Amino acid sequence: MSQPIRIKDHEKDARLVRGRVVFGAIAVVTLIGVLIARLYFLQVIQYEYHSTLSENNRVHVQPIPPTRGLIFDRNGVVVADNRPSFSLSMTRERSGDWQQVLDVIVEVLELTPEDRVIFEKRMRQGRRPFEPVPILFELTEEQIARIAVNQFRLPGVEVVAQLVRHYPQGAHFAHSVGYMGRINEKELKSLDPVSYSGTHQIGKTGIERFYEPELHGQVGYEEVETNARGRVLRVLKRTEPISGKDIVLSLDIKLQEAAEAALGGRRGAVVALDPKTGEVLAMVSQPSFDPNLFVTGISFKAYAELRDSIDRPLFNRVLRGLYPPGSTIKPAVAIAGLDSGVVTASTRVYDPGYYQLPNYDHKYRNWNRTGDGYVDLDTAIMRSNDTYFYDLAHKLGIDRLSAYLSKFGIGQKVSLDMFEESPGLMPTREWKRATRRQAWFPGETLILGIGQGYMQSTPLQLAQATALVANKGVWNRPHLAKTVEGVRPKDENPMPDIILRDPSDWTKVNHGMQQVMHGARGTARKASIGAQYRIAGKSGTAQVVAIKQGEKYDRSKVQERHRDHALFVGFAPADNPQIVVSVMVENGESGSGVAAPVVRQIMDAWLLDQDGRLKAEYASPISAEATAREE
């Protein structure tokens, strides 16, 4: 059966078409409205943002690292400068797959897998993706040529000329000036990212670290226009960096070399001070190392050799070496006894070769087992008589003894600008109770009086304690910087001077120390033979390992590195001190026999002219009359 023919409804079709047209028109108008609104939002409301973003794609701000300040010795000899060097830098933002680019660099320059690991580590330490990171330093001409030939394979890689730190004096000032090294991750978190933009090295030790803000300077900037590949087309604006400040040290390179020569290759430490100003004239820690190895990154092998060496060349013995001061502390103990009134210069103590506490059987031995008989203060210092100082320490007691020695700087940092300095240890009752959970015993006071026991000090502290005796109690903190950009360093926390009830006590102790060098029975008399000036000194021997009661020290039974340390402190001329010297020779055994001659050589180097005569300004020759009177 056929279907009926449907009659077309033209009115209905017209309404459908009109509806679709209206809907389409509304949709078009709506979309146009959205587009116009979006364009308005982007081009009007966010105009500044997008114009800046666009400008940044074309204009880049590049940091200009400042030139680091130079360091000189007191005579103007350069000890730290900057020299040009070519390095290979890489910018992550421009390198794409930067790890693949590193592989190409290793291939082109024929480097090792270990170098590849170092490069990747340095890249990951980069602060910003658009900031170039130096990955290889001191390029050779051949390496520069290879990079140039393969530049098309190395996007974001470029050879950059820059200044790097250089130490022309090598190991001479390694422990005082210190060295620079690459900024590590820990330092990166604490540094101001603006101030250190473009800077990749920082002071690690010594003067380089302490005066880092002054030496670093202020970073500069330049706005540059670049193309799509990041190549600089032109410089739009430049703000010049401000160079770091120059520092003149109080160190004297000739005296430094003389001190090193006097040590003769032995392990030890030397520090020489000007007691009137606190200036450090020489500072030697042997063995030393070449600081240039650290500037652009030391190899694992080279660092391991330094770190694992039994002689510890990286260890600063002057500032961090802790040793019992031995008899070098006796002049300070003598001042404590005189000022507290427990003894006078004429007080005599009988020495049979040992000392015993009342009601105790234990014998505290004098180094001279046969004894010196009756000794007064002058003789006790001259002979370094242990029995006298055992008795004096017992009379003082631990509380007064520790209080007086603290005034001399024992147990605290004494320097003005030496970052690595250790405070040492001046024991007290409270210290022992807190650390050992024990009471203080009388015998511990006795051995403290001769510089043994728990007490530990650095060679610098011993030099300062001796400078206080030379300077009659006036405190001048030791410092390495003579001037910073022409300005002398200022002590913001000065130590109080040591004021004695009777100032003549300083002279009494001074005379006893002169007797050590010039007296007929002085322990270091040999070291003063032929001297054109009077020397006040004190020898000391610090035990490394203890020996049993009643047993005598036998060097043949002791390993070389377990033998006693040799110490000596002194100043000259005795009546007008110009130099204080503290010497420690590790395992040297004899302070008077080994360390005293070192002190004498250093004093001669400072006080005598080129012809071997005493400089006119220091003239105070030993008179025949004075020598005869002492003998």
Sequence and secondary structure as in RCSB ss.txt:
>XXXX:A:sequence
MSQPIRIKDHEKDARLVRGRVVFGAIAVVTLIGVLIARLYFLQVIQYEYHSTLSENNRVHVQPIPPTRGLIFDRN
GVVVADNRPSFSLSMTRERSGDWQQVLDVIVEVLELTPEDRVIFEKRMRQGRRPFEPVPILFELTEEQIARIAVN
QFRLPGVEVVAQLVRHYPQGAHFAHSVGYMGRINEKELKSLDPVSYSGTHQIGKTGIERFYEPELHGQVGYEEVE
TNARGRVLRVLKRTEPISGKDIVLSLDIKLQEAAEAALGGRRGAVVALDPKTGEVLAMVSQPSFDPNLFVTGISF
KAYAELRDSIDRPLFNRVLRGLYPPGSTIKPAVAIAGLDSGVVTASTRVYDPGYYQLPNYDHKYRNWNRTGDGYV
DLDTAIMRSNDTYFYDLAHKLGIDRLSAYLSKFGIGQKVSLDMFEESPGLMPTREWKRATRRQAWFPGETLILGI
GQGYMQSTPLQLAQATALVANKGVWNRPHLAKTVEGVRPKDENPMPDIILRDPSDWTKVNHGMQQVMHGARGTAR
KASIGAQYRIAGKSGTAQVVAIKQGEKYDRSKVQERHRDHALFVGFAPADNPQIVVSVMVENGESGSGVAAPVVR
QIMDAWLLDQDGRLKAEYASPISAEATAREE
>XXXX:A:secstr
         HHHHHHHHHHHHHHHHHHHHHHHHHHHHHHHIIIIITHHHHHHHHHHHHEEEEEE      EE TT
S EEEEEEEEEEEEE HHHHSSHHHHHHHHHHHHT  HHHHHHHHHHHHT SSTTS EEEE S  HHHHHHHHHT
GGG TTEEEEEEEEEE TTGGGGTTTT  EEE  HHHHHHS TTTTTT  EEE SHHHHHTHHHHH B EEEEEE
E TT  EEEEEEEE  B    EEES  HHHHHHHHHHHTT SEEEEEE TTT BEEEEEEES   THHHHT   H
HHHHHHHH TT TTS HHHH  B  GGGGHHHHHHHHHHHTS  TT  EEESSEE  TT    EE SSTT  EEE
 HHHHHHHT HHHHHHHHHHHHHHHHHHHHHHTTTTS   SS TT    B   HHHHHHHT     HHHHHHHTT
T TT BB HHHHHHHHHHHHTTT     BSEEEETTB    SS       SSTHHHHHHHHHHHHHHHSTT TTG
GGGTT SS  EEEEEEE SS   TT    GGGS GGGS EEEEEEEESTTS  EEEEEEETT   IIIIIHHHHH
HHHHHHHB TTS B GGG     HHHHHHH 
